[in-house]
Amino acid sequence: MSWPSPASNATKPDSTLWNQIISALSLAGGSYNANQQVFSNYLQINIAAASDQRALFISSPALVGAGLQSGGRVFYRVNSFDTVNHTLDFIFNPLTITNAGTGALRIFTSLDGAIPTEIMRWTSAGFVGIGTAPASPLHVHVGTNQNFSVASIGSACAVQAINDAASVWVPLVIEGLPMKFGQNATGLSIFYVPNALSSNTTFDGNLWNGSVTFWVDEANNLLTFRAKYSSGTLKKGTVALV
């Protein structure tokens, strides 16, 4: 049942008991170790629920009229120490986005009690946004007008680099050594290596069957191709650049 019980004054804590509860939850009730990094004597709560059953439920008051709502914030705090103690909070906060009930779970961080900064958002549609409210199943904001997005365009899965308004393409740089693009060992694919490393057959073993790699031979003004057939046979060709 709920505590204190509304049906009996006998279960309500008196002032002494309230002081003990407050002490258990307050800084006065804890202590640091020698490095001032670990707390002791704090209230710990263990909730043991049956599998896939409700263990902890935090609910905001029901709305009786049209409107949106931001739910209560749940804080997880860790501490560190250099010359003073620092507190780092990870904050979870649900909210509704439309009156029809769509919403999101937002994750914030706050250092030493500063105004929380939103770092991630999961929507009720399953979209994930890092540093932004997601406009696609995966949306990562890395800088001003620099966004990486994974979305469905037509019948294809698309990887996009877009501006903040998702209205203009922006440059996308993919780095790796070597890099492979393709379907599988028997499908059409492209294998890329930098010019400086492609003047020999070092990467022949990394080529998929049914794939091709190409590079620019600047010394000889040639565009060079090296292909591996589905049988594993290697072929080479060049195109003169003028």
Phi, psi and omega per residue, in radians:
M1 nan 2.934 3.131
S2 -1.224 2.687 3.134
W3 -2.359 2.285 -0.033
P4 -1.206 2.614 -3.137
S5 -1.264 2.314 3.103
P6 -1.248 -0.201 -3.056
A7 -1.583 -0.193 -3.045
S8 -2.561 2.155 3.075
N9 -1.190 -0.341 -3.067
A10 -1.151 -0.426 -3.100
T11 -1.597 -0.072 -3.136
K12 -1.378 2.343 -3.125
P13 -1.225 2.469 3.042
D14 -1.438 -3.121 -3.061
S15 -1.074 -0.613 3.128
T16 -1.127 -0.778 3.142
L17 -1.170 -0.668 3.089
W18 -1.074 -0.709 3.120
N19 -1.089 -0.656 3.116
Q20 -1.173 -0.689 3.111
I21 -1.135 -0.799 -3.139
I22 -1.097 -0.701 3.133
S23 -1.101 -0.672 -3.120
A24 -1.183 -0.491 -3.088
L25 -1.714 -0.127 -3.005
S26 -1.752 2.921 3.086
L27 -1.062 -0.523 -3.128
A28 -1.133 -0.351 -3.099
G29 -1.612 0.031 -3.093
G30 -2.155 3.048 3.130
S31 -2.597 2.776 3.096
Y32 -1.669 2.798 2.963
N33 -1.507 -2.949 -3.051
A34 -1.101 -0.520 3.128
N35 -1.582 0.056 -3.119
Q36 0.952 0.724 -3.123
Q37 -2.069 -0.387 -3.017
V38 -2.125 2.273 3.084
F39 -1.550 2.647 3.004
S40 -2.336 2.918 3.086
N41 1.119 0.507 3.090
Y42 -1.725 2.669 3.095
L43 -1.144 2.202 3.078
Q44 -2.041 2.384 -3.086
I45 -2.062 2.202 3.096
N46 -2.039 2.095 3.137
I47 -1.910 1.970 -3.136
A48 -1.877 1.824 -3.106
A49 -1.954 2.763 3.059
A50 -1.134 2.720 -3.094
S51 -0.968 2.286 3.095
D52 1.057 0.420 3.088
Q53 -1.918 2.735 -3.126
R54 -1.105 2.168 -3.141
A55 -1.856 -0.731 3.141
L56 -2.497 2.246 -3.092
F57 -2.237 2.101 3.104
I58 -2.045 2.083 -3.033
S59 -2.223 2.415 3.010
S60 -1.438 2.792 3.111
P61 -1.010 2.503 -3.134
A62 -1.178 2.462 3.059
L63 -1.458 2.362 -3.134
V64 -1.802 -0.030 3.093
G65 -2.461 3.007 -3.141
A66 -1.048 2.426 3.131
G67 2.817 3.043 3.138
L68 -1.951 2.897 -3.079
Q69 -2.600 2.451 2.986
S70 -1.843 2.146 -3.095
G71 -1.302 3.066 3.131
G72 -1.163 2.624 -3.125
R73 -1.605 2.362 3.076
V74 -1.886 2.176 -3.063
F75 -1.826 2.375 2.913
Y76 -2.072 2.143 -3.029
R77 -2.041 2.396 2.984
V78 -2.189 2.786 -3.066
N79 -2.192 2.669 3.012
S80 -2.508 2.981 -3.061
F81 -2.593 2.216 2.914
D82 -2.007 -1.471 2.982
T83 -1.763 -0.317 3.066
V84 -2.426 2.918 3.097
N85 -1.381 2.421 3.100
H86 -2.079 2.509 3.075
T87 -2.019 2.299 3.084
L88 -2.074 2.074 -3.114
D89 -1.822 2.339 2.912
F90 -1.861 2.149 -2.940
I91 -2.095 2.251 3.122
F92 -1.909 2.252 -3.035
N93 -2.498 1.998 3.072
P94 -1.501 2.692 3.047
L95 -2.683 2.709 3.019
T96 -1.644 2.540 -3.093
I97 -1.852 -0.545 3.099
T98 -2.265 2.807 3.112
N99 -1.140 -0.351 -3.113
A100 -1.395 -0.082 3.026
G101 1.901 -0.067 3.052
T102 -1.199 2.606 -3.063
G103 -2.831 -2.841 -3.083
A104 -2.748 2.765 2.973
L105 -1.887 2.090 -3.140
R106 -1.773 2.520 3.082
I107 -2.070 2.212 -3.138
F108 -2.055 2.838 2.909
T109 -2.232 2.649 3.108
S110 -2.581 2.198 3.113
L111 -1.802 2.186 3.080
D112 0.962 0.686 3.045
G113 1.368 0.195 3.133
A114 -1.195 2.905 3.095
I115 -1.009 2.221 -3.077
P116 -1.054 2.500 3.089
T117 -1.958 2.189 3.123
E118 -1.271 2.239 -3.121
I119 -2.008 -0.354 -3.106
M120 -2.716 2.630 3.110
R121 -2.503 2.291 3.022
W122 -1.963 2.170 -3.126
T123 -1.610 2.859 3.112
S124 -1.189 -0.229 3.061
A125 -1.503 -0.055 3.133
G126 1.622 0.080 3.115
F127 -1.349 2.536 3.122
V128 -2.107 2.222 3.084
G129 -2.108 2.265 3.068
I130 -1.914 1.973 -3.112
G131 1.374 0.150 -3.098
T132 -2.869 2.853 2.976
A133 -1.380 2.127 -2.975
P134 -1.242 2.413 3.041
A135 -1.901 0.110 -3.135
S136 -2.670 2.976 -3.116
P137 -0.950 -0.609 3.025
L138 -2.346 2.148 -3.058
H139 -2.428 2.035 -3.103
V140 -2.083 2.133 3.101
H141 -1.701 2.028 -3.072
V142 -1.895 -0.208 3.124
G143 3.125 3.079 -3.137
T144 -1.039 2.114 -3.110
N145 1.003 0.566 3.072
Q146 -2.292 1.842 -3.089
N147 -2.364 2.433 3.055
F148 -1.892 2.262 -3.040
S149 -2.380 2.430 2.983
V150 -1.988 2.099 -3.035
A151 -2.531 3.023 3.052
S152 -1.834 2.131 3.096
I153 -2.110 1.992 -3.036
G154 1.142 -2.119 3.105
S155 -1.905 0.296 -3.057
A156 -2.060 2.639 2.988
C157 -1.488 2.199 -3.025
A158 -2.072 2.381 2.984
V159 -1.848 2.128 -2.997
Q160 -2.190 2.597 2.917
A161 -2.021 2.019 -2.985
I162 -2.329 2.855 3.071
N163 -1.377 3.118 -3.071
D164 -1.113 -0.528 -3.137
A165 -1.498 -0.017 -3.109
A166 0.970 0.637 -3.104
S167 -2.051 -0.223 -3.077
V168 -2.421 2.425 3.029
W169 -1.253 2.549 3.063
V170 -2.213 2.863 -3.088
P171 -1.021 2.477 3.082
L172 -2.192 2.145 3.134
V173 -1.954 2.221 3.078
I174 -2.032 2.155 -3.097
E175 -2.097 2.459 3.112
G176 3.066 2.856 -3.129
L177 -2.604 1.991 -0.254
P178 -1.372 3.072 3.082
M179 -2.116 2.422 3.121
K180 -2.156 2.345 3.068
F181 -2.215 2.220 3.103
G182 2.913 -3.041 -3.081
Q183 -1.569 -1.079 3.120
N184 -2.890 -2.977 -3.046
A185 -1.110 -0.402 -3.112
T186 -1.907 0.013 -3.124
G187 -1.757 2.989 3.105
L188 -1.162 2.272 -3.135
S189 -2.628 2.839 3.116
I190 -2.199 2.354 3.133
F191 -2.096 2.238 -3.035
Y192 -2.107 2.379 2.986
V193 -2.325 2.666 3.140
P194 -1.084 2.696 -3.117
N195 -0.952 -0.748 -3.039
A196 -1.131 -0.354 -3.081
L197 -1.898 0.060 -2.992
S198 -1.860 0.187 -3.128
S199 -1.436 -0.021 3.087
N200 -2.337 -3.005 -3.071
T201 -1.774 0.468 -3.097
T202 -0.946 -0.651 -3.009
F203 -1.727 0.194 3.133
D204 -1.003 -0.672 -3.118
G205 -1.179 -0.356 3.138
N206 -1.543 -0.214 3.126
L207 -1.193 2.334 3.003
W208 -1.249 2.639 2.924
N209 -1.071 2.343 -3.133
G210 1.400 0.461 -3.126
S211 -2.235 2.946 -3.105
V212 -2.445 2.528 3.006
T213 -2.146 2.702 -3.128
F214 -2.584 2.698 3.122
W215 -2.757 2.936 3.135
V216 -1.758 2.159 3.026
D217 -1.650 1.585 -3.017
E218 -1.168 -0.591 -3.107
A219 -1.086 -0.605 -3.092
N220 -1.934 0.120 3.134
N221 0.951 0.898 -3.113
L222 -2.236 2.495 2.917
L223 -1.712 2.014 -2.994
T224 -1.866 2.358 3.102
F225 -2.041 2.491 2.993
R226 -2.332 2.154 -3.051
A227 -2.108 2.587 3.034
K228 -2.091 2.077 -3.140
Y229 -1.194 2.955 3.113
S230 -1.088 -0.389 3.105
S231 -1.452 -0.197 -3.106
G232 1.770 -0.089 3.131
T233 -1.201 2.341 -3.141
L234 -1.703 2.379 3.096
K235 -2.310 2.662 -3.121
K236 -2.359 2.510 3.099
G237 -2.564 2.793 -3.127
T238 -2.375 2.678 3.033
V239 -2.209 2.217 -3.133
A240 -1.271 2.345 3.127
L241 -1.775 2.307 -3.119
V242 -2.189 nan nan
